[in-house]
Amino acid sequence: MADLAGVLKELEQERARLDQVIQVLGNLVGRNVTGVRARRPKRTLSAAARRKISLAQKARWAKTRRTVLAPVRIMSRAARNKIAAAQRARWAKTRAQQKKAA
């Protein structure tokens, strides 16, 4: 049993030594002890780059909105005139019926 306790003590010492080595290496690479990356300074973008990103995002949004909405239907002039004439005829018929009733 005494031999097992000695082996356990040696393993704990080795673990402590390895923890120190890992910490030193982590600091060299830019990581802290928990493995989270060290904070880097924020990058600044030029006004032109921000504008380019903004326009690209607006184009993406417009594209998704376009696919969601129903497509715009364009009617020919002849079809529009035909519908308008039919509507005028319906109103004329309604007015004629109102004159008879009155």
C-alpha positions as CSV (number, residue, x, y, z in Angstrom):
1,M,0.0,0.0,0.0
2,A,2.9,2.3,0.8
3,D,4.2,1.8,-2.8
4,L,0.8,2.8,-4.2
5,A,0.8,6.0,-2.2
6,G,4.3,6.8,-3.5
7,V,3.2,6.2,-7.1
8,L,0.1,8.5,-6.6
9,K,2.3,11.2,-5.2
10,E,4.6,11.0,-8.2
11,L,1.6,11.2,-10.6
12,E,0.3,14.3,-8.8
13,Q,3.7,16.0,-9.1
14,E,3.9,15.1,-12.8
15,R,0.4,16.5,-13.3
16,A,1.3,19.8,-11.6
17,R,4.4,20.1,-13.7
18,L,2.4,19.4,-16.9
19,D,-0.2,22.0,-15.9
20,Q,2.6,24.6,-15.5
21,V,4.0,23.7,-19.0
22,I,0.5,23.9,-20.5
23,Q,-0.1,27.3,-18.9
24,V,3.3,28.6,-20.2
25,L,2.6,27.3,-23.7
26,G,-0.9,28.7,-23.7
27,N,0.3,32.1,-22.8
28,L,2.8,32.0,-25.7
29,V,0.1,31.0,-28.2
30,G,-2.3,33.6,-26.9
31,R,-4.7,31.5,-24.9
32,N,-5.3,31.6,-21.2
33,V,-5.5,28.7,-18.8
34,T,-9.2,27.9,-19.5
35,G,-8.6,27.6,-23.3
36,V,-10.5,30.7,-24.3
37,R,-8.8,32.9,-26.8
38,A,-7.2,36.1,-25.7
39,R,-9.0,39.2,-26.8
40,R,-7.7,40.7,-30.0
41,P,-8.0,44.4,-30.8
42,K,-11.1,45.2,-32.9
43,R,-10.5,45.7,-36.6
44,T,-11.8,49.0,-38.1
45,L,-13.3,49.1,-41.5
46,S,-13.2,52.0,-43.9
47,A,-16.3,53.8,-44.8
48,A,-16.2,52.3,-48.3
49,A,-16.0,48.8,-46.9
50,R,-18.9,49.4,-44.5
51,R,-20.9,50.8,-47.4
52,K,-20.1,47.8,-49.6
53,I,-21.2,45.4,-46.8
54,S,-24.3,47.4,-46.2
55,L,-25.3,47.4,-49.8
56,A,-24.7,43.7,-50.1
57,Q,-26.9,43.0,-47.1
58,K,-29.7,45.2,-48.4
59,A,-29.5,43.3,-51.7
60,R,-29.8,40.0,-49.9
61,W,-32.9,41.3,-48.0
62,A,-34.5,42.6,-51.1
63,K,-33.9,39.3,-52.8
64,T,-35.7,37.3,-50.0
65,R,-38.5,39.8,-49.9
66,R,-39.0,39.6,-53.6
67,T,-39.4,35.8,-53.5
68,V,-41.9,36.0,-50.6
69,L,-44.2,38.5,-52.2
70,A,-46.4,37.7,-55.2
71,P,-44.9,38.7,-58.5
72,V,-46.2,41.9,-60.0
73,R,-48.4,41.3,-62.9
74,I,-48.4,43.7,-65.8
75,M,-51.6,44.0,-67.8
76,S,-51.5,45.0,-71.4
77,R,-53.2,48.3,-72.5
78,A,-55.8,46.4,-74.5
79,A,-56.7,44.2,-71.6
80,R,-57.0,47.2,-69.3
81,N,-59.3,49.0,-71.8
82,K,-61.5,45.9,-72.2
83,I,-61.9,45.6,-68.4
84,A,-62.7,49.3,-68.1
85,A,-65.3,49.1,-70.9
86,A,-67.0,46.1,-69.2
87,Q,-67.1,48.0,-65.9
88,R,-68.6,51.1,-67.6
89,A,-71.3,48.9,-69.2
90,R,-72.1,47.4,-65.8
91,W,-72.5,50.8,-64.3
92,A,-74.6,52.0,-67.2
93,K,-76.9,49.0,-66.7
94,T,-77.2,49.7,-63.0
95,R,-78.0,53.4,-63.6
96,A,-80.6,52.4,-66.2
97,Q,-82.3,50.1,-63.7
98,Q,-82.2,52.9,-61.0
99,K,-83.9,55.3,-63.4
100,K,-86.7,52.8,-64.2
101,A,-87.2,52.2,-60.4
102,A,-87.4,55.9,-59.7
